[in-house]
């Protein structure tokens, strides 16, 4: 029989987060457990686990806890879009890693036969390494994001600007320029 509720320590352990994180989510109203034991201990239901998955996914996309709270509480919130976005980003990361692997295999072959390696080959490898490190978004993904944003109202565009899944301010500004021309 499938499990229907989890104690805070069990859930934290299975999700790879800390009990303190779950306490914080409860304290700020982001994830309030649906049930409590007679002794007042938190019990998380399947619905709570589903909400936690969405919270962790949105956090991975770079949203702040406040943005996540506003996003999830929005009546138009669609968890499918979060999963779709994550999949697209992961697929792009896989493509980049495969390109890097291919180039490194070529370099390894050349090195094993003491062949001359061009500066262009080395520069290409360094570029792929940089792209793998910086959550690079391909032109195809930027094009998809631009088409999606063009279908939104101005009010929704302003909200979406805050939700760009990027690591640093420089990248965020560059992507905003590309998407919101």
Biotite code that builds the C-alpha atoms (Angstrom):
import biotite.structure as struc

atoms = struc.array([
    struc.Atom([0.000, 0.000, 0.000], chain_id="A", res_id=1, res_name="UNK", atom_name="CA", element="C"),
    struc.Atom([1.452, 3.390, -1.010], chain_id="A", res_id=2, res_name="UNK", atom_name="CA", element="C"),
    struc.Atom([2.472, 5.788, 1.708], chain_id="A", res_id=3, res_name="UNK", atom_name="CA", element="C"),
    struc.Atom([-0.040, 8.600, 2.300], chain_id="A", res_id=4, res_name="UNK", atom_name="CA", element="C"),
    struc.Atom([1.808, 10.869, 4.731], chain_id="A", res_id=5, res_name="UNK", atom_name="CA", element="C"),
    struc.Atom([5.381, 11.729, 5.694], chain_id="A", res_id=6, res_name="UNK", atom_name="CA", element="C"),
    struc.Atom([6.903, 13.130, 8.840], chain_id="A", res_id=7, res_name="UNK", atom_name="CA", element="C"),
    struc.Atom([9.088, 16.184, 8.342], chain_id="A", res_id=8, res_name="UNK", atom_name="CA", element="C"),
    struc.Atom([12.374, 14.284, 8.737], chain_id="A", res_id=9, res_name="UNK", atom_name="CA", element="C"),
    struc.Atom([11.293, 11.566, 6.302], chain_id="A", res_id=10, res_name="UNK", atom_name="CA", element="C"),
    struc.Atom([10.250, 14.080, 3.658], chain_id="A", res_id=11, res_name="UNK", atom_name="CA", element="C"),
    struc.Atom([13.373, 16.181, 4.076], chain_id="A", res_id=12, res_name="UNK", atom_name="CA", element="C"),
    struc.Atom([15.604, 13.131, 3.791], chain_id="A", res_id=13, res_name="UNK", atom_name="CA", element="C"),
    struc.Atom([13.844, 11.767, 0.719], chain_id="A", res_id=14, res_name="UNK", atom_name="CA", element="C"),
    struc.Atom([13.929, 15.149, -1.053], chain_id="A", res_id=15, res_name="UNK", atom_name="CA", element="C"),
    struc.Atom([17.515, 15.989, -0.188], chain_id="A", res_id=16, res_name="UNK", atom_name="CA", element="C"),
    struc.Atom([16.624, 19.129, 1.730], chain_id="A", res_id=17, res_name="UNK", atom_name="CA", element="C"),
    struc.Atom([16.873, 19.969, 5.404], chain_id="A", res_id=18, res_name="UNK", atom_name="CA", element="C"),
    struc.Atom([14.214, 19.898, 8.095], chain_id="A", res_id=19, res_name="UNK", atom_name="CA", element="C"),
    struc.Atom([15.102, 23.527, 8.679], chain_id="A", res_id=20, res_name="UNK", atom_name="CA", element="C"),
    struc.Atom([14.140, 24.318, 5.054], chain_id="A", res_id=21, res_name="UNK", atom_name="CA", element="C"),
    struc.Atom([10.717, 22.718, 5.543], chain_id="A", res_id=22, res_name="UNK", atom_name="CA", element="C"),
    struc.Atom([10.290, 24.638, 8.799], chain_id="A", res_id=23, res_name="UNK", atom_name="CA", element="C"),
    struc.Atom([11.127, 27.855, 6.937], chain_id="A", res_id=24, res_name="UNK", atom_name="CA", element="C"),
    struc.Atom([8.682, 27.066, 4.106], chain_id="A", res_id=25, res_name="UNK", atom_name="CA", element="C"),
    struc.Atom([5.988, 26.481, 6.738], chain_id="A", res_id=26, res_name="UNK", atom_name="CA", element="C"),
    struc.Atom([6.874, 29.662, 8.623], chain_id="A", res_id=27, res_name="UNK", atom_name="CA", element="C"),
    struc.Atom([6.573, 31.853, 5.500], chain_id="A", res_id=28, res_name="UNK", atom_name="CA", element="C"),
    struc.Atom([3.393, 30.104, 4.348], chain_id="A", res_id=29, res_name="UNK", atom_name="CA", element="C"),
    struc.Atom([4.954, 28.596, 1.233], chain_id="A", res_id=30, res_name="UNK", atom_name="CA", element="C"),
    struc.Atom([4.333, 24.969, 2.234], chain_id="A", res_id=31, res_name="UNK", atom_name="CA", element="C"),
    struc.Atom([2.034, 24.417, 5.186], chain_id="A", res_id=32, res_name="UNK", atom_name="CA", element="C"),
    struc.Atom([1.563, 20.730, 6.023], chain_id="A", res_id=33, res_name="UNK", atom_name="CA", element="C"),
    struc.Atom([-1.971, 19.486, 5.527], chain_id="A", res_id=34, res_name="UNK", atom_name="CA", element="C"),
    struc.Atom([-2.006, 17.361, 8.642], chain_id="A", res_id=35, res_name="UNK", atom_name="CA", element="C"),
    struc.Atom([-0.582, 17.285, 12.150], chain_id="A", res_id=36, res_name="UNK", atom_name="CA", element="C"),
    struc.Atom([-0.256, 14.448, 14.654], chain_id="A", res_id=37, res_name="UNK", atom_name="CA", element="C"),
    struc.Atom([-2.037, 14.621, 18.015], chain_id="A", res_id=38, res_name="UNK", atom_name="CA", element="C"),
    struc.Atom([1.304, 15.765, 19.446], chain_id="A", res_id=39, res_name="UNK", atom_name="CA", element="C"),
    struc.Atom([1.426, 18.631, 16.925], chain_id="A", res_id=40, res_name="UNK", atom_name="CA", element="C"),
    struc.Atom([4.095, 17.181, 14.624], chain_id="A", res_id=41, res_name="UNK", atom_name="CA", element="C"),
    struc.Atom([3.866, 18.036, 10.946], chain_id="A", res_id=42, res_name="UNK", atom_name="CA", element="C"),
    struc.Atom([2.557, 15.422, 8.509], chain_id="A", res_id=43, res_name="UNK", atom_name="CA", element="C"),
    struc.Atom([2.869, 16.016, 4.781], chain_id="A", res_id=44, res_name="UNK", atom_name="CA", element="C"),
    struc.Atom([0.349, 14.491, 2.358], chain_id="A", res_id=45, res_name="UNK", atom_name="CA", element="C"),
    struc.Atom([0.729, 13.544, -1.302], chain_id="A", res_id=46, res_name="UNK", atom_name="CA", element="C"),
    struc.Atom([-0.642, 16.982, -2.228], chain_id="A", res_id=47, res_name="UNK", atom_name="CA", element="C"),
    struc.Atom([2.040, 18.582, -0.055], chain_id="A", res_id=48, res_name="UNK", atom_name="CA", element="C"),
    struc.Atom([4.722, 16.475, -1.727], chain_id="A", res_id=49, res_name="UNK", atom_name="CA", element="C"),
    struc.Atom([3.415, 17.588, -5.131], chain_id="A", res_id=50, res_name="UNK", atom_name="CA", element="C"),
    struc.Atom([3.567, 21.233, -4.056], chain_id="A", res_id=51, res_name="UNK", atom_name="CA", element="C"),
    struc.Atom([7.101, 20.747, -2.692], chain_id="A", res_id=52, res_name="UNK", atom_name="CA", element="C"),
    struc.Atom([8.179, 19.305, -6.041], chain_id="A", res_id=53, res_name="UNK", atom_name="CA", element="C"),
    struc.Atom([6.868, 22.435, -7.770], chain_id="A", res_id=54, res_name="UNK", atom_name="CA", element="C"),
    struc.Atom([8.610, 24.678, -5.239], chain_id="A", res_id=55, res_name="UNK", atom_name="CA", element="C"),
    struc.Atom([11.940, 22.927, -5.749], chain_id="A", res_id=56, res_name="UNK", atom_name="CA", element="C"),
    struc.Atom([11.500, 23.014, -9.537], chain_id="A", res_id=57, res_name="UNK", atom_name="CA", element="C"),
    struc.Atom([10.753, 26.728, -9.557], chain_id="A", res_id=58, res_name="UNK", atom_name="CA", element="C"),
    struc.Atom([13.677, 27.322, -7.220], chain_id="A", res_id=59, res_name="UNK", atom_name="CA", element="C"),
    struc.Atom([15.931, 25.466, -9.659], chain_id="A", res_id=60, res_name="UNK", atom_name="CA", element="C"),
    struc.Atom([14.717, 27.817, -12.398], chain_id="A", res_id=61, res_name="UNK", atom_name="CA", element="C"),
    struc.Atom([16.040, 30.732, -10.374], chain_id="A", res_id=62, res_name="UNK", atom_name="CA", element="C"),
    struc.Atom([12.919, 32.142, -8.749], chain_id="A", res_id=63, res_name="UNK", atom_name="CA", element="C"),
    struc.Atom([13.024, 33.641, -5.269], chain_id="A", res_id=64, res_name="UNK", atom_name="CA", element="C"),
    struc.Atom([10.811, 32.166, -2.552], chain_id="A", res_id=65, res_name="UNK", atom_name="CA", element="C"),
    struc.Atom([8.551, 35.219, -2.775], chain_id="A", res_id=66, res_name="UNK", atom_name="CA", element="C"),
    struc.Atom([8.217, 34.808, -6.546], chain_id="A", res_id=67, res_name="UNK", atom_name="CA", element="C"),
    struc.Atom([7.522, 31.093, -6.094], chain_id="A", res_id=68, res_name="UNK", atom_name="CA", element="C"),
    struc.Atom([4.798, 31.856, -3.554], chain_id="A", res_id=69, res_name="UNK", atom_name="CA", element="C"),
    struc.Atom([3.171, 34.407, -5.876], chain_id="A", res_id=70, res_name="UNK", atom_name="CA", element="C"),
    struc.Atom([3.531, 32.069, -8.844], chain_id="A", res_id=71, res_name="UNK", atom_name="CA", element="C"),
    struc.Atom([1.968, 29.038, -7.123], chain_id="A", res_id=72, res_name="UNK", atom_name="CA", element="C"),
    struc.Atom([-0.863, 31.064, -5.584], chain_id="A", res_id=73, res_name="UNK", atom_name="CA", element="C"),
    struc.Atom([-1.797, 32.545, -8.975], chain_id="A", res_id=74, res_name="UNK", atom_name="CA", element="C"),
    struc.Atom([-5.127, 31.016, -10.107], chain_id="A", res_id=75, res_name="UNK", atom_name="CA", element="C"),
    struc.Atom([-3.713, 30.653, -13.653], chain_id="A", res_id=76, res_name="UNK", atom_name="CA", element="C"),
    struc.Atom([-0.694, 28.677, -12.414], chain_id="A", res_id=77, res_name="UNK", atom_name="CA", element="C"),
    struc.Atom([0.022, 25.643, -14.575], chain_id="A", res_id=78, res_name="UNK", atom_name="CA", element="C"),
    struc.Atom([2.565, 23.155, -13.184], chain_id="A", res_id=79, res_name="UNK", atom_name="CA", element="C"),
    struc.Atom([2.887, 21.622, -16.650], chain_id="A", res_id=80, res_name="UNK", atom_name="CA", element="C"),
    struc.Atom([4.663, 24.777, -17.870], chain_id="A", res_id=81, res_name="UNK", atom_name="CA", element="C"),
    struc.Atom([7.257, 24.444, -15.105], chain_id="A", res_id=82, res_name="UNK", atom_name="CA", element="C"),
    struc.Atom([7.971, 20.833, -16.019], chain_id="A", res_id=83, res_name="UNK", atom_name="CA", element="C"),
    struc.Atom([8.090, 21.722, -19.721], chain_id="A", res_id=84, res_name="UNK", atom_name="CA", element="C"),
    struc.Atom([10.556, 24.545, -19.058], chain_id="A", res_id=85, res_name="UNK", atom_name="CA", element="C"),
    struc.Atom([12.757, 22.295, -16.938], chain_id="A", res_id=86, res_name="UNK", atom_name="CA", element="C"),
    struc.Atom([12.759, 19.621, -19.638], chain_id="A", res_id=87, res_name="UNK", atom_name="CA", element="C"),
    struc.Atom([13.711, 22.115, -22.336], chain_id="A", res_id=88, res_name="UNK", atom_name="CA", element="C"),
    struc.Atom([16.572, 23.474, -20.251], chain_id="A", res_id=89, res_name="UNK", atom_name="CA", element="C"),
    struc.Atom([17.811, 19.973, -19.395], chain_id="A", res_id=90, res_name="UNK", atom_name="CA", element="C"),
    struc.Atom([17.590, 18.897, -23.038], chain_id="A", res_id=91, res_name="UNK", atom_name="CA", element="C"),
    struc.Atom([19.667, 21.929, -24.034], chain_id="A", res_id=92, res_name="UNK", atom_name="CA", element="C"),
    struc.Atom([22.213, 21.115, -21.319], chain_id="A", res_id=93, res_name="UNK", atom_name="CA", element="C"),
    struc.Atom([22.419, 17.514, -22.571], chain_id="A", res_id=94, res_name="UNK", atom_name="CA", element="C"),
    struc.Atom([23.042, 18.709, -26.139], chain_id="A", res_id=95, res_name="UNK", atom_name="CA", element="C"),
    struc.Atom([25.825, 20.999, -24.938], chain_id="A", res_id=96, res_name="UNK", atom_name="CA", element="C"),
    struc.Atom([27.422, 18.236, -22.870], chain_id="A", res_id=97, res_name="UNK", atom_name="CA", element="C"),
    struc.Atom([27.257, 15.858, -25.835], chain_id="A", res_id=98, res_name="UNK", atom_name="CA", element="C"),
    struc.Atom([28.979, 18.451, -28.052], chain_id="A", res_id=99, res_name="UNK", atom_name="CA", element="C"),
    struc.Atom([31.654, 18.959, -25.418], chain_id="A", res_id=100, res_name="UNK", atom_name="CA", element="C"),
    struc.Atom([32.149, 15.199, -25.052], chain_id="A", res_id=101, res_name="UNK", atom_name="CA", element="C"),
    struc.Atom([32.516, 14.813, -28.820], chain_id="A", res_id=102, res_name="UNK", atom_name="CA", element="C"),
    struc.Atom([35.094, 17.610, -29.037], chain_id="A", res_id=103, res_name="UNK", atom_name="CA", element="C"),
    struc.Atom([37.041, 16.215, -26.072], chain_id="A", res_id=104, res_name="UNK", atom_name="CA", element="C"),
    struc.Atom([37.032, 12.738, -27.645], chain_id="A", res_id=105, res_name="UNK", atom_name="CA", element="C"),
    struc.Atom([38.421, 14.262, -30.845], chain_id="A", res_id=106, res_name="UNK", atom_name="CA", element="C"),
    struc.Atom([41.091, 16.074, -28.835], chain_id="A", res_id=107, res_name="UNK", atom_name="CA", element="C"),
    struc.Atom([41.962, 12.868, -26.996], chain_id="A", res_id=108, res_name="UNK", atom_name="CA", element="C"),
    struc.Atom([42.376, 11.035, -30.300], chain_id="A", res_id=109, res_name="UNK", atom_name="CA", element="C"),
    struc.Atom([44.611, 13.755, -31.698], chain_id="A", res_id=110, res_name="UNK", atom_name="CA", element="C"),
    struc.Atom([46.713, 13.818, -28.531], chain_id="A", res_id=111, res_name="UNK", atom_name="CA", element="C"),
    struc.Atom([47.077, 10.035, -28.479], chain_id="A", res_id=112, res_name="UNK", atom_name="CA", element="C"),
    struc.Atom([48.578, 10.129, -31.987], chain_id="A", res_id=113, res_name="UNK", atom_name="CA", element="C"),
    struc.Atom([50.703, 13.221, -31.269], chain_id="A", res_id=114, res_name="UNK", atom_name="CA", element="C"),
    struc.Atom([48.773, 15.144, -33.921], chain_id="A", res_id=115, res_name="UNK", atom_name="CA", element="C"),
    struc.Atom([48.822, 18.898, -34.283], chain_id="A", res_id=116, res_name="UNK", atom_name="CA", element="C"),
    struc.Atom([45.872, 20.591, -32.588], chain_id="A", res_id=117, res_name="UNK", atom_name="CA", element="C"),
    struc.Atom([44.646, 23.846, -34.047], chain_id="A", res_id=118, res_name="UNK", atom_name="CA", element="C"),
    struc.Atom([43.915, 26.907, -31.968], chain_id="A", res_id=119, res_name="UNK", atom_name="CA", element="C"),
    struc.Atom([40.389, 26.874, -33.424], chain_id="A", res_id=120, res_name="UNK", atom_name="CA", element="C"),
    struc.Atom([39.785, 23.399, -31.981], chain_id="A", res_id=121, res_name="UNK", atom_name="CA", element="C"),
    struc.Atom([40.988, 24.506, -28.567], chain_id="A", res_id=122, res_name="UNK", atom_name="CA", element="C"),
    struc.Atom([38.897, 27.683, -28.696], chain_id="A", res_id=123, res_name="UNK", atom_name="CA", element="C"),
    struc.Atom([35.823, 25.653, -29.627], chain_id="A", res_id=124, res_name="UNK", atom_name="CA", element="C"),
    struc.Atom([36.374, 23.382, -26.624], chain_id="A", res_id=125, res_name="UNK", atom_name="CA", element="C"),
    struc.Atom([36.852, 26.362, -24.320], chain_id="A", res_id=126, res_name="UNK", atom_name="CA", element="C"),
    struc.Atom([33.645, 27.930, -25.626], chain_id="A", res_id=127, res_name="UNK", atom_name="CA", element="C"),
    struc.Atom([31.731, 24.693, -24.988], chain_id="A", res_id=128, res_name="UNK", atom_name="CA", element="C"),
    struc.Atom([33.176, 24.498, -21.480], chain_id="A", res_id=129, res_name="UNK", atom_name="CA", element="C"),
    struc.Atom([32.047, 28.077, -20.812], chain_id="A", res_id=130, res_name="UNK", atom_name="CA", element="C"),
    struc.Atom([28.590, 27.359, -22.210], chain_id="A", res_id=131, res_name="UNK", atom_name="CA", element="C"),
    struc.Atom([28.279, 24.285, -19.985], chain_id="A", res_id=132, res_name="UNK", atom_name="CA", element="C"),
    struc.Atom([29.255, 26.306, -16.914], chain_id="A", res_id=133, res_name="UNK", atom_name="CA", element="C"),
    struc.Atom([26.969, 29.310, -17.415], chain_id="A", res_id=134, res_name="UNK", atom_name="CA", element="C"),
    struc.Atom([23.473, 27.860, -17.982], chain_id="A", res_id=135, res_name="UNK", atom_name="CA", element="C"),
    struc.Atom([23.739, 28.886, -21.634], chain_id="A", res_id=136, res_name="UNK", atom_name="CA", element="C"),
    struc.Atom([20.493, 29.193, -23.580], chain_id="A", res_id=137, res_name="UNK", atom_name="CA", element="C"),
    struc.Atom([20.637, 28.228, -27.251], chain_id="A", res_id=138, res_name="UNK", atom_name="CA", element="C"),
    struc.Atom([19.203, 30.491, -29.949], chain_id="A", res_id=139, res_name="UNK", atom_name="CA", element="C"),
    struc.Atom([16.406, 27.912, -30.479], chain_id="A", res_id=140, res_name="UNK", atom_name="CA", element="C"),
    struc.Atom([15.321, 28.107, -26.843], chain_id="A", res_id=141, res_name="UNK", atom_name="CA", element="C"),
    struc.Atom([15.523, 31.908, -26.916], chain_id="A", res_id=142, res_name="UNK", atom_name="CA", element="C"),
    struc.Atom([13.328, 31.864, -30.055], chain_id="A", res_id=143, res_name="UNK", atom_name="CA", element="C"),
    struc.Atom([10.732, 29.674, -28.281], chain_id="A", res_id=144, res_name="UNK", atom_name="CA", element="C"),
    struc.Atom([10.783, 31.954, -25.270], chain_id="A", res_id=145, res_name="UNK", atom_name="CA", element="C"),
    struc.Atom([10.405, 35.032, -27.497], chain_id="A", res_id=146, res_name="UNK", atom_name="CA", element="C"),
    struc.Atom([7.371, 33.487, -29.282], chain_id="A", res_id=147, res_name="UNK", atom_name="CA", element="C"),
    struc.Atom([5.799, 32.630, -25.946], chain_id="A", res_id=148, res_name="UNK", atom_name="CA", element="C"),
    struc.Atom([6.399, 36.125, -24.584], chain_id="A", res_id=149, res_name="UNK", atom_name="CA", element="C"),
    struc.Atom([4.960, 37.743, -27.716], chain_id="A", res_id=150, res_name="UNK", atom_name="CA", element="C"),
    struc.Atom([1.711, 35.904, -27.041], chain_id="A", res_id=151, res_name="UNK", atom_name="CA", element="C"),
    struc.Atom([1.406, 37.479, -23.566], chain_id="A", res_id=152, res_name="UNK", atom_name="CA", element="C"),
    struc.Atom([-0.269, 40.699, -22.510], chain_id="A", res_id=153, res_name="UNK", atom_name="CA", element="C"),
    struc.Atom([1.984, 43.577, -21.419], chain_id="A", res_id=154, res_name="UNK", atom_name="CA", element="C"),
    struc.Atom([1.084, 42.958, -17.758], chain_id="A", res_id=155, res_name="UNK", atom_name="CA", element="C"),
    struc.Atom([2.097, 39.305, -17.994], chain_id="A", res_id=156, res_name="UNK", atom_name="CA", element="C"),
    struc.Atom([5.312, 40.250, -19.825], chain_id="A", res_id=157, res_name="UNK", atom_name="CA", element="C"),
    struc.Atom([6.344, 42.430, -16.905], chain_id="A", res_id=158, res_name="UNK", atom_name="CA", element="C"),
    struc.Atom([5.717, 39.567, -14.479], chain_id="A", res_id=159, res_name="UNK", atom_name="CA", element="C"),
    struc.Atom([7.664, 37.140, -16.677], chain_id="A", res_id=160, res_name="UNK", atom_name="CA", element="C"),
    struc.Atom([10.719, 39.433, -16.785], chain_id="A", res_id=161, res_name="UNK", atom_name="CA", element="C"),
    struc.Atom([11.166, 38.703, -13.092], chain_id="A", res_id=162, res_name="UNK", atom_name="CA", element="C"),
    struc.Atom([11.075, 34.960, -13.670], chain_id="A", res_id=163, res_name="UNK", atom_name="CA", element="C"),
    struc.Atom([13.923, 34.470, -16.135], chain_id="A", res_id=164, res_name="UNK", atom_name="CA", element="C"),
    struc.Atom([15.839, 31.292, -15.145], chain_id="A", res_id=165, res_name="UNK", atom_name="CA", element="C"),
    struc.Atom([19.316, 32.779, -15.157], chain_id="A", res_id=166, res_name="UNK", atom_name="CA", element="C"),
    struc.Atom([22.199, 32.800, -12.755], chain_id="A", res_id=167, res_name="UNK", atom_name="CA", element="C"),
    struc.Atom([23.565, 36.316, -12.804], chain_id="A", res_id=168, res_name="UNK", atom_name="CA", element="C"),
    struc.Atom([22.424, 39.840, -13.617], chain_id="A", res_id=169, res_name="UNK", atom_name="CA", element="C"),
    struc.Atom([24.597, 40.150, -16.749], chain_id="A", res_id=170, res_name="UNK", atom_name="CA", element="C"),
    struc.Atom([23.023, 37.077, -18.339], chain_id="A", res_id=171, res_name="UNK", atom_name="CA", element="C"),
    struc.Atom([19.564, 38.216, -17.261], chain_id="A", res_id=172, res_name="UNK", atom_name="CA", element="C"),
    struc.Atom([20.039, 41.604, -18.925], chain_id="A", res_id=173, res_name="UNK", atom_name="CA", element="C"),
    struc.Atom([21.408, 40.044, -22.124], chain_id="A", res_id=174, res_name="UNK", atom_name="CA", element="C"),
    struc.Atom([18.474, 37.648, -22.403], chain_id="A", res_id=175, res_name="UNK", atom_name="CA", element="C"),
    struc.Atom([15.957, 40.391, -21.677], chain_id="A", res_id=176, res_name="UNK", atom_name="CA", element="C"),
    struc.Atom([17.419, 42.412, -24.554], chain_id="A", res_id=177, res_name="UNK", atom_name="CA", element="C"),
    struc.Atom([17.144, 39.429, -26.913], chain_id="A", res_id=178, res_name="UNK", atom_name="CA", element="C"),
    struc.Atom([13.624, 38.434, -25.901], chain_id="A", res_id=179, res_name="UNK", atom_name="CA", element="C"),
    struc.Atom([11.957, 41.753, -25.253], chain_id="A", res_id=180, res_name="UNK", atom_name="CA", element="C"),
    struc.Atom([13.091, 43.737, -28.292], chain_id="A", res_id=181, res_name="UNK", atom_name="CA", element="C"),
])
